[in-house]
């Protein structure tokens, strides 16, 4: 699935991933391939993704909104 993490200043991350884990405001949650559509708020913390090579990467954010739809994840980060 494709993920894009953007802030008002720049794109923080973009690429194909097999897993994304978010610091949700009500607790952390994970998104895998073919996840149901959703919109959620995220708090300050690290977004962890597993890239195509199986390596995990982390992107620090101060909060924001995540939208999941048709194997595409868009994160509007603060």
N, CA, C and O atoms as a DFTB+ gen file, in Angstrom:
312 C
 N C O
     1  1       0.842      -1.172       0.000
     2  2       0.000       0.000       0.000
     3  2       0.889       1.238       0.000
     4  3       2.056       1.170       0.385
     5  1       0.354       2.329      -0.417
     6  2       1.101       3.582      -0.550
     7  2       0.813       4.489       0.642
     8  3      -0.334       4.614       1.071
     9  1       1.854       5.118       1.173
    10  2       1.681       6.071       2.262
    11  2       2.366       7.386       1.910
    12  3       3.450       7.401       1.327
    13  1       1.719       8.482       2.272
    14  2       2.307       9.816       2.160
    15  2       2.108      10.520       3.494
    16  3       0.991      10.596       4.007
    17  1       3.198      11.032       4.049
    18  2       3.143      11.801       5.285
    19  2       3.622      13.201       4.936
    20  3       4.778      13.400       4.562
    21  1       2.709      14.177       5.062
    22  2       3.041      15.549       4.688
    23  2       2.776      16.497       5.847
    24  3       1.847      16.308       6.633
    25  1       3.616      17.520       5.933
    26  2       3.419      18.602       6.888
    27  2       3.170      19.865       6.077
    28  3       3.324      19.846       4.856
    29  1       2.791      20.957       6.723
    30  2       2.608      22.198       5.966
    31  2       3.882      22.653       5.234
    32  3       3.798      23.339       4.216
    33  1       5.053      22.274       5.749
    34  2       6.312      22.716       5.153
    35  2       6.830      21.809       4.042
    36  3       7.403      22.292       3.065
    37  1       6.632      20.476       4.184
    38  2       7.237      19.559       3.214
    39  2       6.663      18.154       3.342
    40  3       5.912      17.845       4.267
    41  1       7.038      17.324       2.393
    42  2       6.696      15.904       2.455
    43  2       7.707      15.212       3.366
    44  3       8.914      15.305       3.142
    45  1       7.215      14.517       4.393
    46  2       8.098      13.869       5.355
    47  2       8.460      12.442       4.952
    48  3       9.551      11.964       5.261
    49  1       7.542      11.763       4.259
    50  2       7.791      10.387       3.840
    51  2       6.785      10.021       2.758
    52  3       5.637      10.466       2.789
    53  1       7.221       9.209       1.803
    54  2       6.327       8.674       0.782
    55  2       6.917       7.363       0.294
    56  3       8.127       7.250       0.096
    57  1       6.053       6.371       0.101
    58  2       6.543       5.108      -0.415
    59  2       5.547       3.982      -0.218
    60  3       4.461       4.169       0.330
    61  1       5.948       2.810      -0.681
    62  2       5.156       1.596      -0.532
    63  2       5.530       0.936       0.788
    64  3       6.711       0.782       1.100
    65  1       4.519       0.546       1.561
    66  2       4.750      -0.091       2.854
    67  2       3.806      -1.280       3.015
    68  3       2.767      -1.356       2.360
    69  1       4.183      -2.201       3.892
    70  2       3.303      -3.334       4.197
    71  2       2.579      -3.134       5.520
    72  3       1.602      -3.826       5.804
    73  1       3.058      -2.181       6.339
    74  2       2.457      -1.911       7.639
    75  2       2.763      -0.484       8.040
    76  3       3.835       0.045       7.748
    77  1       1.789       0.142       8.723
    78  2       1.997       1.465       9.303
    79  2       1.353       1.474      10.678
    80  3       0.211       1.043      10.841
    81  1       2.091       1.968      11.668
    82  2       1.588       2.039      13.036
    83  2       1.591       3.504      13.469
    84  3       2.571       4.220      13.265
    85  1       0.474       3.943      14.074
    86  2       0.267       5.347      14.388
    87  2       0.037       5.572      15.878
    88  3      -0.529       4.712      16.554
    89  1       0.476       6.736      16.402
    90  2       0.193       7.108      17.791
    91  2      -1.170       7.796      17.880
    92  3      -1.239       9.020      17.985
    93  1      -2.239       7.028      17.839
    94  2      -3.585       7.592      17.863
    95  2      -3.867       8.345      19.148
    96  3      -3.264       8.060      20.182
    97  1      -4.773       9.299      19.091
    98  2      -5.115      10.080      20.284
    99  2      -5.839       9.227      21.321
   100  3      -5.858       9.575      22.501
   101  1      -6.436       8.114      20.892
   102  2      -7.125       7.200      21.812
   103  2      -6.325       5.912      21.999
   104  3      -6.849       4.932      22.529
   105  1      -5.078       5.901      21.575
   106  2      -4.224       4.720      21.663
   107  2      -3.652       4.388      20.302
   108  3      -4.204       4.779      19.274
   109  1      -2.545       3.666      20.297
   110  2      -1.887       3.380      19.017
   111  2      -2.718       2.384      18.204
   112  3      -3.463       1.578      18.762
   113  1      -2.579       2.455      16.886
   114  2      -3.268       1.525      15.999
   115  2      -2.396       1.248      14.792
   116  3      -1.473       2.001      14.481
   117  1      -2.703       0.162      14.124
   118  2      -1.894      -0.313      12.996
   119  2      -2.777      -0.493      11.773
   120  3      -3.946      -0.860      11.888
   121  1      -2.210      -0.231      10.601
   122  2      -2.917      -0.398       9.338
   123  2      -2.114      -1.370       8.478
   124  3      -0.907      -1.209       8.299
   125  1      -2.803      -2.379       7.949
   126  2      -2.206      -3.357       7.038
   127  2      -2.907      -3.270       5.691
   128  3      -3.891      -2.544       5.549
   129  1      -2.409      -4.002       4.705
   130  2      -3.037      -4.029       3.381
   131  2      -4.524      -4.353       3.490
   132  3      -4.935      -5.139       4.344
   133  1      -5.318      -3.746       2.627
   134  2      -6.768      -3.962       2.534
   135  2      -7.525      -3.570       3.796
   136  3      -8.576      -4.139       4.090
   137  1      -7.002      -2.608       4.541
   138  2      -7.692      -2.107       5.740
   139  2      -8.969      -1.389       5.326
   140  3      -9.033      -0.792       4.251
   141  1      -9.965      -1.448       6.166
   142  2     -11.221      -0.729       5.909
   143  2     -10.957       0.774       5.878
   144  3     -10.059       1.258       6.567
   145  1     -11.731       1.514       5.088
   146  2     -11.568       2.970       5.055
   147  2     -11.792       3.576       6.434
   148  3     -12.672       3.142       7.178
   149  1     -10.990       4.580       6.767
   150  2     -11.125       5.237       8.069
   151  2     -10.444       6.589       8.059
   152  3      -9.582       6.867       7.226
   153  1     -10.849       7.425       9.003
   154  2     -10.193       8.697       9.286
   155  2      -9.996       8.736      10.802
   156  3     -10.920       8.438      11.559
   157  1      -8.791       9.103      11.243
   158  2      -8.502       9.140      12.675
   159  2      -7.540      10.277      12.981
   160  3      -6.809      10.743      12.107
   161  1      -7.549      10.714      14.229
   162  2      -6.588      11.718      14.677
   163  2      -5.407      11.014      15.332
   164  3      -5.550       9.955      15.943
   165  1      -4.244      11.627      15.189
   166  2      -3.049      11.075      15.812
   167  2      -2.418      12.144      16.701
   168  3      -2.529      13.342      16.440
   169  1      -1.758      11.680      17.747
   170  2      -1.083      12.583      18.667
   171  2       0.398      12.656      18.361
   172  3       0.871      12.109      17.365
   173  1       1.115      13.330      19.222
   174  2       2.567      13.444      19.062
   175  2       3.212      12.086      19.281
   176  3       2.827      11.335      20.178
   177  1       4.190      11.785      18.454
   178  2       4.899      10.521      18.574
   179  2       5.470      10.083      17.248
   180  3       5.608      10.878      16.318
   181  1       5.801       8.804      17.171
   182  2       6.434       8.261      15.975
   183  2       5.446       7.437      15.165
   184  3       4.715       6.608      15.707
   185  1       5.435       7.677      13.851
   186  2       4.732       6.809      12.919
   187  2       5.762       5.781      12.465
   188  3       6.816       6.141      11.941
   189  1       5.459       4.512      12.665
   190  2       6.385       3.447      12.284
   191  2       5.847       2.763      11.032
   192  3       4.682       2.368      10.990
   193  1       6.693       2.622      10.012
   194  2       6.303       1.946       8.779
   195  2       7.294       0.825       8.478
   196  3       8.478       0.913       8.804
   197  1       6.777      -0.237       7.844
   198  2       7.634      -1.310       7.355
   199  2       7.658      -1.187       5.834
   200  3       6.634      -1.365       5.174
   201  1       8.833      -0.880       5.282
   202  2       8.940      -0.624       3.845
   203  2       8.973      -1.930       3.046
   204  3       8.892      -3.019       3.615
   205  1       9.092      -1.807       1.727
   206  2       9.064      -2.961       0.826
   207  2      10.157      -3.981       1.128
   208  3       9.983      -5.172       0.872
   209  1      11.276      -3.521       1.669
   210  2      12.404      -4.404       1.969
   211  2      12.269      -5.081       3.326
   212  3      13.132      -5.874       3.704
   213  1      11.203      -4.783       4.064
   214  2      11.007      -5.362       5.380
   215  2      11.665      -4.574       6.495
   216  3      11.590      -4.969       7.658
   217  1      12.314      -3.460       6.158
   218  2      12.954      -2.609       7.167
   219  2      11.934      -1.654       7.768
   220  3      11.047      -1.162       7.072
   221  1      12.064      -1.398       9.052
   222  2      11.163      -0.451       9.705
   223  2      11.813       0.924       9.791
   224  3      13.002       1.054      10.083
   225  1      11.003       1.945       9.529
   226  2      11.441       3.331       9.597
   227  2      10.453       4.089      10.473
   228  3       9.290       3.700      10.586
   229  1      10.917       5.171      11.092
   230  2      10.042       5.971      11.940
   231  2      10.090       7.433      11.523
   232  3      11.139       7.961      11.152
   233  1       8.923       8.075      11.593
   234  2       8.787       9.495      11.290
   235  2       8.122      10.150      12.494
   236  3       7.010       9.775      12.866
   237  1       8.787      11.119      13.102
   238  2       8.239      11.832      14.266
   239  2       7.270      12.917      13.810
   240  3       7.564      13.684      12.893
   241  1       6.106      12.972      14.468
   242  2       5.114      14.011      14.183
   243  2       4.608      14.599      15.501
   244  3       4.783      14.007      16.566
   245  1       3.986      15.761      15.412
   246  2       3.421      16.418      16.586
   247  2       1.900      16.282      16.648
   248  3       1.240      16.975      17.423
   249  1       1.355      15.395      15.836
   250  2      -0.087      15.193      15.769
   251  2      -0.559      15.336      14.339
   252  3       0.230      15.624      13.439
   253  1      -1.854      15.133      14.132
   254  2      -2.406      15.299      12.799
   255  2      -3.601      14.401      12.550
   256  3      -4.276      13.956      13.479
   257  1      -3.845      14.145      11.276
   258  2      -4.985      13.342      10.830
   259  2      -4.479      12.306       9.834
   260  3      -3.615      12.596       9.007
   261  1      -5.029      11.091       9.922
   262  2      -4.684      10.031       8.974
   263  2      -5.963       9.568       8.278
   264  3      -6.998       9.369       8.915
   265  1      -5.869       9.401       6.957
   266  2      -6.977       8.884       6.168
   267  2      -6.505       7.621       5.461
   268  3      -5.444       7.610       4.837
   269  1      -7.301       6.556       5.561
   270  2      -6.998       5.284       4.900
   271  2      -8.130       4.991       3.928
   272  3      -9.303       5.002       4.301
   273  1      -7.763       4.725       2.665
   274  2      -8.779       4.425       1.663
   275  2      -8.141       3.713       0.487
   276  3      -7.208       4.240      -0.120
   277  1      -8.630       2.515       0.151
   278  2      -8.197       1.743      -1.023
   279  2      -6.680       1.565      -1.068
   280  3      -6.042       1.871      -2.075
   281  1      -6.105       1.065       0.038
   282  2      -4.669       0.822       0.141
   283  2      -3.820       2.084      -0.070
   284  3      -2.676       2.006      -0.519
   285  1      -4.390       3.227       0.255
   286  2      -3.637       4.492       0.251
   287  2      -3.812       5.134       1.613
   288  3      -4.921       5.214       2.140
   289  1      -2.701       5.591       2.178
   290  2      -2.728       6.258       3.473
   291  2      -2.189       7.672       3.278
   292  3      -1.100       7.865       2.737
   293  1      -2.954       8.639       3.718
   294  2      -2.530      10.034       3.677
   295  2      -2.503      10.550       5.102
   296  3      -3.503      10.475       5.816
   297  1      -1.355      11.075       5.516
   298  2      -1.195      11.653       6.846
   299  2      -0.927      13.143       6.688
   300  3       0.038      13.548       6.041
   301  1      -1.803      13.961       7.292
   302  2      -1.595      15.404       7.346
   303  2      -1.054      15.684       8.734
   304  3      -1.807      15.724       9.707
   305  1       0.252      15.876       8.821
   306  2       0.935      15.991      10.114
   307  2       1.161      17.444      10.499
   308  3       1.290      18.324       9.648
   309  1       1.204      17.668      11.797
   310  2       1.540      18.993      12.340
   311  2       3.038      19.105      12.498
   312  3       3.537      20.141      12.941
